[in-house]
Amino acid sequence: MCLFSYAEDPDPDEQAPAGPLFVPVRTEAAGPVLRVFRTPLGERTAVGFSRRDLLTATLGAGQPAIPLAEAALRALTEPLGIDRLVVDPVLTAPAVTTGPVYAADAPARAL
């Protein structure tokens, strides 16, 4: 006989709805286009932020965004084969430099 009741334990695979999200977009001539990101392992993922200030802290003040419900964001990314949604990510890659890269700046490699 089991002494513990597991009826109250949450299932880690069951997640509560995220609610309204601020979703990063690119501004194109036809209108806003959803930005898709990659996880550290290279899997494509949708990203949403629960607050505008979290989006700004992660992606910068100039990042345009639109408000979307979680269900709407999932509906937009499903036809693209994207089933992962990351809410409020905090780890990001360093900003990309816009300057040219010269061979002289690269470390020497042994053959």
Backbone as XML, in Angstrom:
<?xml version="1.0"?>
<chain id="A" units="angstrom">
  <residue number="1" name="MET">
    <atom name="N" x="0.836" y="-1.183" z="0.000"/>
    <atom name="CA" x="0.000" y="0.000" z="0.000"/>
    <atom name="C" x="0.880" y="1.246" z="0.000"/>
  </residue>
  <residue number="2" name="CYS">
    <atom name="N" x="0.532" y="2.218" z="-0.819"/>
    <atom name="CA" x="1.302" y="3.459" z="-0.920"/>
    <atom name="C" x="0.850" y="4.444" z="0.153"/>
  </residue>
  <residue number="3" name="LEU">
    <atom name="N" x="1.802" y="5.030" z="0.838"/>
    <atom name="CA" x="1.470" y="5.972" z="1.910"/>
    <atom name="C" x="1.306" y="7.397" z="1.413"/>
  </residue>
  <residue number="4" name="PHE">
    <atom name="N" x="1.684" y="7.665" z="0.144"/>
    <atom name="CA" x="1.664" y="9.022" z="-0.375"/>
    <atom name="C" x="0.531" y="9.197" z="-1.375"/>
  </residue>
  <residue number="5" name="SER">
    <atom name="N" x="-0.075" y="10.350" z="-1.355"/>
    <atom name="CA" x="-1.117" y="10.676" z="-2.323"/>
    <atom name="C" x="-0.493" y="11.539" z="-3.419"/>
  </residue>
  <residue number="6" name="TYR">
    <atom name="N" x="-0.551" y="11.048" z="-4.651"/>
    <atom name="CA" x="0.031" y="11.777" z="-5.762"/>
    <atom name="C" x="-1.000" y="12.581" z="-6.544"/>
  </residue>
  <residue number="7" name="ALA">
    <atom name="N" x="-2.232" y="12.615" z="-6.082"/>
    <atom name="CA" x="-3.285" y="13.338" z="-6.791"/>
    <atom name="C" x="-3.019" y="14.839" z="-6.822"/>
  </residue>
  <residue number="8" name="GLU">
    <atom name="N" x="-2.288" y="15.359" z="-5.854"/>
    <atom name="CA" x="-2.047" y="16.799" z="-5.762"/>
    <atom name="C" x="-0.781" y="17.234" z="-6.486"/>
  </residue>
  <residue number="9" name="ASP">
    <atom name="N" x="0.079" y="16.293" z="-6.850"/>
    <atom name="CA" x="1.338" y="16.646" z="-7.499"/>
    <atom name="C" x="1.096" y="17.102" z="-8.929"/>
  </residue>
  <residue number="10" name="PRO">
    <atom name="N" x="1.672" y="18.233" z="-9.317"/>
    <atom name="CA" x="1.519" y="18.683" z="-10.704"/>
    <atom name="C" x="2.351" y="17.816" z="-11.646"/>
  </residue>
  <residue number="11" name="ASP">
    <atom name="N" x="1.848" y="17.614" z="-12.814"/>
    <atom name="CA" x="2.576" y="16.895" z="-13.850"/>
    <atom name="C" x="3.499" y="17.892" z="-14.534"/>
  </residue>
  <residue number="12" name="PRO">
    <atom name="N" x="4.808" y="17.624" z="-14.592"/>
    <atom name="CA" x="5.719" y="18.602" z="-15.199"/>
    <atom name="C" x="5.439" y="18.856" z="-16.675"/>
  </residue>
  <residue number="13" name="ASP">
    <atom name="N" x="4.795" y="17.910" z="-17.357"/>
    <atom name="CA" x="4.483" y="18.111" z="-18.772"/>
    <atom name="C" x="3.257" y="18.987" z="-18.987"/>
  </residue>
  <residue number="14" name="GLU">
    <atom name="N" x="2.449" y="19.147" z="-17.946"/>
    <atom name="CA" x="1.265" y="19.995" z="-18.057"/>
    <atom name="C" x="1.631" y="21.401" z="-17.601"/>
  </residue>
  <residue number="15" name="GLN">
    <atom name="N" x="1.566" y="22.334" z="-18.531"/>
    <atom name="CA" x="1.935" y="23.703" z="-18.202"/>
    <atom name="C" x="0.691" y="24.576" z="-18.223"/>
  </residue>
  <residue number="16" name="ALA">
    <atom name="N" x="0.679" y="25.541" z="-17.330"/>
    <atom name="CA" x="-0.437" y="26.481" z="-17.293"/>
    <atom name="C" x="-0.341" y="27.411" z="-18.504"/>
  </residue>
  <residue number="17" name="PRO">
    <atom name="N" x="-1.479" y="27.884" z="-19.020"/>
    <atom name="CA" x="-1.429" y="28.823" z="-20.148"/>
    <atom name="C" x="-0.625" y="30.072" z="-19.787"/>
  </residue>
  <residue number="18" name="ALA">
    <atom name="N" x="0.113" y="30.572" z="-20.751"/>
    <atom name="CA" x="0.997" y="31.710" z="-20.499"/>
    <atom name="C" x="0.237" y="33.032" z="-20.421"/>
  </residue>
  <residue number="19" name="GLY">
    <atom name="N" x="-0.953" y="33.115" z="-20.998"/>
    <atom name="CA" x="-1.686" y="34.373" z="-21.012"/>
    <atom name="C" x="-1.219" y="35.256" z="-22.150"/>
  </residue>
  <residue number="20" name="PRO">
    <atom name="N" x="-1.557" y="36.556" z="-22.119"/>
    <atom name="CA" x="-1.126" y="37.459" z="-23.195"/>
    <atom name="C" x="0.399" y="37.585" z="-23.220"/>
  </residue>
  <residue number="21" name="LEU">
    <atom name="N" x="0.965" y="37.547" z="-24.418"/>
    <atom name="CA" x="2.409" y="37.609" z="-24.576"/>
    <atom name="C" x="2.801" y="38.752" z="-25.501"/>
  </residue>
  <residue number="22" name="PHE">
    <atom name="N" x="3.974" y="39.314" z="-25.269"/>
    <atom name="CA" x="4.577" y="40.257" z="-26.200"/>
    <atom name="C" x="5.511" y="39.425" z="-27.074"/>
  </residue>
  <residue number="23" name="VAL">
    <atom name="N" x="5.198" y="39.365" z="-28.365"/>
    <atom name="CA" x="5.911" y="38.490" z="-29.289"/>
    <atom name="C" x="6.789" y="39.337" z="-30.211"/>
  </residue>
  <residue number="24" name="PRO">
    <atom name="N" x="8.095" y="39.052" z="-30.263"/>
    <atom name="CA" x="8.997" y="39.812" z="-31.136"/>
    <atom name="C" x="8.667" y="39.589" z="-32.607"/>
  </residue>
  <residue number="25" name="VAL">
    <atom name="N" x="8.704" y="40.679" z="-33.372"/>
    <atom name="CA" x="8.432" y="40.621" z="-34.809"/>
    <atom name="C" x="9.477" y="41.446" z="-35.553"/>
  </residue>
  <residue number="26" name="ARG">
    <atom name="N" x="9.548" y="41.215" z="-36.868"/>
    <atom name="CA" x="10.321" y="42.078" z="-37.769"/>
    <atom name="C" x="9.313" y="42.908" z="-38.531"/>
  </residue>
  <residue number="27" name="THR">
    <atom name="N" x="9.640" y="44.144" z="-38.799"/>
    <atom name="CA" x="8.759" y="45.001" z="-39.567"/>
    <atom name="C" x="9.134" y="44.886" z="-41.043"/>
  </residue>
  <residue number="28" name="GLU">
    <atom name="N" x="8.194" y="44.419" z="-41.847"/>
    <atom name="CA" x="8.380" y="44.272" z="-43.289"/>
    <atom name="C" x="7.365" y="45.158" z="-44.004"/>
  </residue>
  <residue number="29" name="ALA">
    <atom name="N" x="7.504" y="45.315" z="-45.311"/>
    <atom name="CA" x="6.588" y="46.157" z="-46.086"/>
    <atom name="C" x="5.146" y="45.658" z="-45.986"/>
  </residue>
  <residue number="30" name="ALA">
    <atom name="N" x="4.967" y="44.335" z="-45.930"/>
    <atom name="CA" x="3.621" y="43.761" z="-45.868"/>
    <atom name="C" x="3.042" y="43.795" z="-44.455"/>
  </residue>
  <residue number="31" name="GLY">
    <atom name="N" x="3.852" y="44.120" z="-43.466"/>
    <atom name="CA" x="3.390" y="44.147" z="-42.081"/>
    <atom name="C" x="4.352" y="43.397" z="-41.177"/>
  </residue>
  <residue number="32" name="PRO">
    <atom name="N" x="3.978" y="43.198" z="-39.911"/>
    <atom name="CA" x="4.883" y="42.519" z="-38.984"/>
    <atom name="C" x="5.018" y="41.035" z="-39.322"/>
  </residue>
  <residue number="33" name="VAL">
    <atom name="N" x="6.247" y="40.514" z="-39.158"/>
    <atom name="CA" x="6.546" y="39.108" z="-39.402"/>
    <atom name="C" x="7.097" y="38.520" z="-38.112"/>
  </residue>
  <residue number="34" name="LEU">
    <atom name="N" x="6.545" y="37.401" z="-37.702"/>
    <atom name="CA" x="6.949" y="36.735" z="-36.476"/>
    <atom name="C" x="8.421" y="36.339" z="-36.520"/>
  </residue>
  <residue number="35" name="ARG">
    <atom name="N" x="9.165" y="36.667" z="-35.464"/>
    <atom name="CA" x="10.565" y="36.230" z="-35.361"/>
    <atom name="C" x="10.599" y="34.843" z="-34.745"/>
  </residue>
  <residue number="36" name="VAL">
    <atom name="N" x="11.386" y="33.968" z="-35.316"/>
    <atom name="CA" x="11.570" y="32.623" z="-34.804"/>
    <atom name="C" x="13.009" y="32.505" z="-34.336"/>
  </residue>
  <residue number="37" name="PHE">
    <atom name="N" x="13.211" y="31.881" z="-33.211"/>
    <atom name="CA" x="14.533" y="31.759" z="-32.613"/>
    <atom name="C" x="14.955" y="30.299" z="-32.600"/>
  </residue>
  <residue number="38" name="ARG">
    <atom name="N" x="16.175" y="30.050" z="-32.125"/>
    <atom name="CA" x="16.682" y="28.686" z="-31.977"/>
    <atom name="C" x="17.149" y="28.467" z="-30.542"/>
  </residue>
  <residue number="39" name="THR">
    <atom name="N" x="16.935" y="27.246" z="-30.066"/>
    <atom name="CA" x="17.437" y="26.870" z="-28.754"/>
    <atom name="C" x="18.942" y="26.656" z="-28.872"/>
  </residue>
  <residue number="40" name="PRO">
    <atom name="N" x="19.654" y="26.505" z="-27.756"/>
    <atom name="CA" x="21.096" y="26.238" z="-27.840"/>
    <atom name="C" x="21.430" y="24.977" z="-28.647"/>
  </residue>
  <residue number="41" name="LEU">
    <atom name="N" x="20.496" y="24.046" z="-28.745"/>
    <atom name="CA" x="20.736" y="22.829" z="-29.520"/>
    <atom name="C" x="20.279" y="22.960" z="-30.966"/>
  </residue>
  <residue number="42" name="GLY">
    <atom name="N" x="19.792" y="24.142" z="-31.352"/>
    <atom name="CA" x="19.446" y="24.393" z="-32.741"/>
    <atom name="C" x="17.993" y="24.172" z="-33.105"/>
  </residue>
  <residue number="43" name="GLU">
    <atom name="N" x="17.154" y="23.797" z="-32.152"/>
    <atom name="CA" x="15.732" y="23.586" z="-32.432"/>
    <atom name="C" x="15.016" y="24.928" z="-32.583"/>
  </residue>
  <residue number="44" name="ARG">
    <atom name="N" x="14.186" y="25.044" z="-33.622"/>
    <atom name="CA" x="13.440" y="26.292" z="-33.821"/>
    <atom name="C" x="12.357" y="26.420" z="-32.754"/>
  </residue>
  <residue number="45" name="THR">
    <atom name="N" x="12.191" y="27.647" z="-32.263"/>
    <atom name="CA" x="11.232" y="27.883" z="-31.191"/>
    <atom name="C" x="10.594" y="29.257" z="-31.331"/>
  </residue>
  <residue number="46" name="ALA">
    <atom name="N" x="9.358" y="29.357" z="-30.907"/>
    <atom name="CA" x="8.692" y="30.651" z="-30.793"/>
    <atom name="C" x="9.044" y="31.228" z="-29.419"/>
  </residue>
  <residue number="47" name="VAL">
    <atom name="N" x="9.053" y="32.540" z="-29.320"/>
    <atom name="CA" x="9.399" y="33.204" z="-28.065"/>
    <atom name="C" x="8.341" y="34.248" z="-27.754"/>
  </residue>
  <residue number="48" name="GLY">
    <atom name="N" x="7.947" y="34.318" z="-26.503"/>
    <atom name="CA" x="7.014" y="35.333" z="-26.041"/>
    <atom name="C" x="7.436" y="35.830" z="-24.670"/>
  </residue>
  <residue number="49" name="PHE">
    <atom name="N" x="7.051" y="37.047" z="-24.351"/>
    <atom name="CA" x="7.402" y="37.642" z="-23.073"/>
    <atom name="C" x="6.130" y="38.055" z="-22.345"/>
  </residue>
  <residue number="50" name="SER">
    <atom name="N" x="6.084" y="37.787" z="-21.051"/>
    <atom name="CA" x="4.897" y="38.114" z="-20.270"/>
    <atom name="C" x="4.778" y="39.612" z="-19.988"/>
  </residue>
  <residue number="51" name="ARG">
    <atom name="N" x="5.902" y="40.331" z="-20.087"/>
    <atom name="CA" x="5.888" y="41.784" z="-19.873"/>
    <atom name="C" x="6.797" y="42.451" z="-20.896"/>
  </residue>
  <residue number="52" name="ARG">
    <atom name="N" x="6.445" y="43.648" z="-21.288"/>
    <atom name="CA" x="7.219" y="44.401" z="-22.278"/>
    <atom name="C" x="8.638" y="44.692" z="-21.777"/>
  </residue>
  <residue number="53" name="ASP">
    <atom name="N" x="8.785" y="44.988" z="-20.491"/>
    <atom name="CA" x="10.117" y="45.312" z="-19.964"/>
    <atom name="C" x="11.054" y="44.100" z="-20.018"/>
  </residue>
  <residue number="54" name="LEU">
    <atom name="N" x="10.522" y="42.883" z="-19.920"/>
    <atom name="CA" x="11.353" y="41.691" z="-20.047"/>
    <atom name="C" x="11.841" y="41.526" z="-21.490"/>
  </residue>
  <residue number="55" name="LEU">
    <atom name="N" x="10.967" y="41.830" z="-22.440"/>
    <atom name="CA" x="11.357" y="41.789" z="-23.851"/>
    <atom name="C" x="12.456" y="42.806" z="-24.114"/>
  </residue>
  <residue number="56" name="THR">
    <atom name="N" x="12.286" y="44.010" z="-23.608"/>
    <atom name="CA" x="13.272" y="45.073" z="-23.807"/>
    <atom name="C" x="14.606" y="44.706" z="-23.170"/>
  </residue>
  <residue number="57" name="ALA">
    <atom name="N" x="14.574" y="44.116" z="-21.983"/>
    <atom name="CA" x="15.816" y="43.737" z="-21.300"/>
    <atom name="C" x="16.561" y="42.642" z="-22.064"/>
  </residue>
  <residue number="58" name="THR">
    <atom name="N" x="15.836" y="41.780" z="-22.741"/>
    <atom name="CA" x="16.471" y="40.665" z="-23.445"/>
    <atom name="C" x="16.874" y="41.016" z="-24.864"/>
  </residue>
  <residue number="59" name="LEU">
    <atom name="N" x="16.000" y="41.704" z="-25.609"/>
    <atom name="CA" x="16.234" y="41.945" z="-27.036"/>
    <atom name="C" x="16.541" y="43.402" z="-27.385"/>
  </residue>
  <residue number="60" name="GLY">
    <atom name="N" x="16.445" y="44.295" z="-26.413"/>
    <atom name="CA" x="16.768" y="45.694" z="-26.670"/>
    <atom name="C" x="15.535" y="46.556" z="-26.853"/>
  </residue>
  <residue number="61" name="ALA">
    <atom name="N" x="15.711" y="47.857" z="-26.671"/>
    <atom name="CA" x="14.601" y="48.807" z="-26.711"/>
    <atom name="C" x="14.003" y="48.963" z="-28.107"/>
  </residue>
  <residue number="62" name="GLY">
    <atom name="N" x="14.776" y="48.717" z="-29.143"/>
    <atom name="CA" x="14.283" y="48.903" z="-30.500"/>
    <atom name="C" x="13.537" y="47.713" z="-31.074"/>
  </residue>
  <residue number="63" name="GLN">
    <atom name="N" x="13.371" y="46.643" z="-30.295"/>
    <atom name="CA" x="12.719" y="45.446" z="-30.809"/>
    <atom name="C" x="11.203" y="45.643" z="-30.890"/>
  </residue>
  <residue number="64" name="PRO">
    <atom name="N" x="10.621" y="45.626" z="-32.112"/>
    <atom name="CA" x="9.166" y="45.713" z="-32.207"/>
    <atom name="C" x="8.516" y="44.406" z="-31.747"/>
  </residue>
  <residue number="65" name="ALA">
    <atom name="N" x="7.312" y="44.523" z="-31.215"/>
    <atom name="CA" x="6.576" y="43.356" z="-30.723"/>
    <atom name="C" x="5.086" y="43.588" z="-30.893"/>
  </residue>
  <residue number="66" name="ILE">
    <atom name="N" x="4.350" y="42.490" z="-30.948"/>
    <atom name="CA" x="2.894" y="42.560" z="-30.998"/>
    <atom name="C" x="2.331" y="41.717" z="-29.862"/>
  </residue>
  <residue number="67" name="PRO">
    <atom name="N" x="1.176" y="42.095" z="-29.324"/>
    <atom name="CA" x="0.564" y="41.264" z="-28.291"/>
    <atom name="C" x="-0.201" y="40.102" z="-28.942"/>
  </residue>
  <residue number="68" name="LEU">
    <atom name="N" x="0.012" y="38.909" z="-28.436"/>
    <atom name="CA" x="-0.680" y="37.717" z="-28.921"/>
    <atom name="C" x="-0.993" y="36.806" z="-27.745"/>
  </residue>
  <residue number="69" name="ALA">
    <atom name="N" x="-2.094" y="36.092" z="-27.832"/>
    <atom name="CA" x="-2.390" y="35.044" z="-26.862"/>
    <atom name="C" x="-1.509" y="33.848" z="-27.177"/>
  </residue>
  <residue number="70" name="GLU">
    <atom name="N" x="-1.248" y="33.036" z="-26.178"/>
    <atom name="CA" x="-0.420" y="31.848" z="-26.384"/>
    <atom name="C" x="-1.010" y="30.950" z="-27.467"/>
  </residue>
  <residue number="71" name="ALA">
    <atom name="N" x="-2.330" y="30.764" z="-27.442"/>
    <atom name="CA" x="-2.973" y="29.901" z="-28.441"/>
    <atom name="C" x="-2.783" y="30.441" z="-29.857"/>
  </residue>
  <residue number="72" name="ALA">
    <atom name="N" x="-2.843" y="31.753" z="-30.020"/>
    <atom name="CA" x="-2.643" y="32.359" z="-31.343"/>
    <atom name="C" x="-1.203" y="32.178" z="-31.815"/>
  </residue>
  <residue number="73" name="LEU">
    <atom name="N" x="-0.248" y="32.343" z="-30.904"/>
    <atom name="CA" x="1.156" y="32.161" z="-31.254"/>
    <atom name="C" x="1.418" y="30.716" z="-31.664"/>
  </residue>
  <residue number="74" name="ARG">
    <atom name="N" x="0.860" y="29.777" z="-30.925"/>
    <atom name="CA" x="1.026" y="28.357" z="-31.283"/>
    <atom name="C" x="0.365" y="28.053" z="-32.625"/>
  </residue>
  <residue number="75" name="ALA">
    <atom name="N" x="-0.782" y="28.661" z="-32.891"/>
    <atom name="CA" x="-1.470" y="28.442" z="-34.168"/>
    <atom name="C" x="-0.650" y="28.997" z="-35.337"/>
  </residue>
  <residue number="76" name="LEU">
    <atom name="N" x="0.065" y="30.083" z="-35.129"/>
    <atom name="CA" x="0.910" y="30.654" z="-36.188"/>
    <atom name="C" x="2.150" y="29.807" z="-36.463"/>
  </residue>
  <residue number="77" name="THR">
    <atom name="N" x="2.703" y="29.199" z="-35.427"/>
    <atom name="CA" x="3.955" y="28.463" z="-35.600"/>
    <atom name="C" x="3.751" y="26.986" z="-35.933"/>
  </residue>
  <residue number="78" name="GLU">
    <atom name="N" x="2.590" y="26.450" z="-35.664"/>
    <atom name="CA" x="2.334" y="25.029" z="-35.938"/>
    <atom name="C" x="2.526" y="24.655" z="-37.412"/>
  </residue>
  <residue number="79" name="PRO">
    <atom name="N" x="2.004" y="25.439" z="-38.374"/>
    <atom name="CA" x="2.230" y="25.078" z="-39.779"/>
    <atom name="C" x="3.709" y="25.113" z="-40.189"/>
  </residue>
  <residue number="80" name="LEU">
    <atom name="N" x="4.537" y="25.794" z="-39.408"/>
    <atom name="CA" x="5.972" y="25.859" z="-39.692"/>
    <atom name="C" x="6.737" y="24.685" z="-39.067"/>
  </residue>
  <residue number="81" name="GLY">
    <atom name="N" x="6.010" y="23.816" z="-38.365"/>
    <atom name="CA" x="6.653" y="22.685" z="-37.702"/>
    <atom name="C" x="7.289" y="23.054" z="-36.382"/>
  </residue>
  <residue number="82" name="ILE">
    <atom name="N" x="6.909" y="24.175" z="-35.820"/>
    <atom name="CA" x="7.479" y="24.643" z="-34.551"/>
    <atom name="C" x="6.468" y="24.360" z="-33.452"/>
  </residue>
  <residue number="83" name="ASP">
    <atom name="N" x="6.840" y="23.474" z="-32.535"/>
    <atom name="CA" x="5.920" y="23.154" z="-31.443"/>
    <atom name="C" x="6.449" y="23.596" z="-30.077"/>
  </residue>
  <residue number="84" name="ARG">
    <atom name="N" x="7.604" y="24.214" z="-30.053"/>
    <atom name="CA" x="8.191" y="24.688" z="-28.796"/>
    <atom name="C" x="7.919" y="26.182" z="-28.639"/>
  </residue>
  <residue number="85" name="LEU">
    <atom name="N" x="7.536" y="26.565" z="-27.410"/>
    <atom name="CA" x="7.329" y="27.967" z="-27.065"/>
    <atom name="C" x="8.114" y="28.251" z="-25.799"/>
  </residue>
  <residue number="86" name="VAL">
    <atom name="N" x="8.977" y="29.239" z="-25.860"/>
    <atom name="CA" x="9.752" y="29.655" z="-24.690"/>
    <atom name="C" x="9.188" y="30.989" z="-24.232"/>
  </residue>
  <residue number="87" name="VAL">
    <atom name="N" x="8.799" y="31.037" z="-22.959"/>
    <atom name="CA" x="8.249" y="32.260" z="-22.381"/>
    <atom name="C" x="9.286" y="32.873" z="-21.449"/>
  </residue>
  <residue number="88" name="ASP">
    <atom name="N" x="9.534" y="34.162" z="-21.626"/>
    <atom name="CA" x="10.479" y="34.934" z="-20.812"/>
    <atom name="C" x="11.892" y="34.344" z="-20.794"/>
  </residue>
  <residue number="89" name="PRO">
    <atom name="N" x="12.499" y="34.116" z="-21.967"/>
    <atom name="CA" x="13.877" y="33.619" z="-21.953"/>
    <atom name="C" x="14.816" y="34.693" z="-21.428"/>
  </residue>
  <residue number="90" name="VAL">
    <atom name="N" x="15.852" y="34.268" z="-20.725"/>
    <atom name="CA" x="16.815" y="35.231" z="-20.186"/>
    <atom name="C" x="18.215" y="35.001" z="-20.713"/>
  </residue>
  <residue number="91" name="LEU">
    <atom name="N" x="18.504" y="33.822" z="-21.198"/>
    <atom name="CA" x="19.825" y="33.546" z="-21.738"/>
    <atom name="C" x="19.801" y="33.768" z="-23.237"/>
  </residue>
  <residue number="92" name="THR">
    <atom name="N" x="20.658" y="34.647" z="-23.706"/>
    <atom name="CA" x="20.736" y="34.929" z="-25.132"/>
    <atom name="C" x="22.189" y="34.942" z="-25.559"/>
  </residue>
  <residue number="93" name="ALA">
    <atom name="N" x="22.401" y="34.836" z="-26.842"/>
    <atom name="CA" x="23.761" y="34.914" z="-27.389"/>
    <atom name="C" x="24.222" y="36.363" z="-27.374"/>
  </residue>
  <residue number="94" name="PRO">
    <atom name="N" x="25.518" y="36.582" z="-27.386"/>
    <atom name="CA" x="26.012" y="37.956" z="-27.459"/>
    <atom name="C" x="25.554" y="38.621" z="-28.757"/>
  </residue>
  <residue number="95" name="ALA">
    <atom name="N" x="25.473" y="39.921" z="-28.732"/>
    <atom name="CA" x="25.052" y="40.666" z="-29.908"/>
    <atom name="C" x="26.020" y="40.428" z="-31.057"/>
  </residue>
  <residue number="96" name="VAL">
    <atom name="N" x="25.488" y="40.375" z="-32.252"/>
    <atom name="CA" x="26.300" y="40.176" z="-33.439"/>
    <atom name="C" x="27.012" y="41.477" z="-33.761"/>
  </residue>
  <residue number="97" name="THR">
    <atom name="N" x="28.298" y="41.383" z="-34.074"/>
    <atom name="CA" x="29.040" y="42.584" z="-34.448"/>
    <atom name="C" x="28.813" y="42.857" z="-35.921"/>
  </residue>
  <residue number="98" name="THR">
    <atom name="N" x="28.763" y="44.119" z="-36.277"/>
    <atom name="CA" x="28.504" y="44.487" z="-37.660"/>
    <atom name="C" x="29.775" y="44.767" z="-38.442"/>
  </residue>
  <residue number="99" name="GLY">
    <atom name="N" x="30.883" y="44.820" z="-37.747"/>
    <atom name="CA" x="32.146" y="45.105" z="-38.422"/>
    <atom name="C" x="32.676" y="43.887" z="-39.162"/>
  </residue>
  <residue number="100" name="PRO">
    <atom name="N" x="33.558" y="44.124" z="-40.124"/>
    <atom name="CA" x="34.128" y="43.003" z="-40.879"/>
    <atom name="C" x="35.084" y="42.187" z="-40.015"/>
  </residue>
  <residue number="101" name="VAL">
    <atom name="N" x="35.211" y="40.923" z="-40.334"/>
    <atom name="CA" x="36.138" y="40.040" z="-39.642"/>
    <atom name="C" x="37.330" y="39.817" z="-40.549"/>
  </residue>
  <residue number="102" name="TYR">
    <atom name="N" x="38.504" y="40.066" z="-40.057"/>
    <atom name="CA" x="39.726" y="39.921" z="-40.849"/>
    <atom name="C" x="40.470" y="38.665" z="-40.401"/>
  </residue>
  <residue number="103" name="ALA">
    <atom name="N" x="41.138" y="38.044" z="-41.353"/>
    <atom name="CA" x="41.901" y="36.842" z="-41.055"/>
    <atom name="C" x="42.983" y="37.119" z="-40.014"/>
  </residue>
  <residue number="104" name="ALA">
    <atom name="N" x="43.515" y="38.324" z="-39.999"/>
    <atom name="CA" x="44.573" y="38.671" z="-39.033"/>
    <atom name="C" x="44.044" y="38.645" z="-37.613"/>
  </residue>
  <residue number="105" name="ASP">
    <atom name="N" x="42.717" y="38.853" z="-37.423"/>
    <atom name="CA" x="42.125" y="38.836" z="-36.096"/>
    <atom name="C" x="41.886" y="37.430" z="-35.576"/>
  </residue>
  <residue number="106" name="ALA">
    <atom name="N" x="41.868" y="36.444" z="-36.476"/>
    <atom name="CA" x="41.594" y="35.074" z="-36.091"/>
    <atom name="C" x="42.824" y="34.450" z="-35.470"/>
  </residue>
  <residue number="107" name="PRO">
    <atom name="N" x="42.644" y="33.580" z="-34.461"/>
    <atom name="CA" x="43.808" y="32.923" z="-33.858"/>
    <atom name="C" x="44.419" y="31.930" z="-34.838"/>
  </residue>
  <residue number="108" name="ALA">
    <atom name="N" x="45.727" y="31.737" z="-34.745"/>
    <atom name="CA" x="46.422" y="30.802" z="-35.628"/>
    <atom name="C" x="46.035" y="29.383" z="-35.277"/>
  </residue>
  <residue number="109" name="ARG">
    <atom name="N" x="45.888" y="28.535" z="-36.292"/>
    <atom name="CA" x="45.535" y="27.134" z="-36.065"/>
    <atom name="C" x="46.704" y="26.251" z="-36.489"/>
  </residue>
  <residue number="110" name="ALA">
    <atom name="N" x="46.905" y="25.211" z="-35.717"/>
    <atom name="CA" x="47.922" y="24.218" z="-36.084"/>
    <atom name="C" x="47.328" y="23.250" z="-37.078"/>
  </residue>
  <residue number="111" name="LEU">
    <atom name="N" x="48.120" y="22.853" z="-38.068"/>
    <atom name="CA" x="47.634" y="21.898" z="-39.070"/>
    <atom name="C" x="48.028" y="20.526" z="-38.728"/>
  </residue>
</chain>
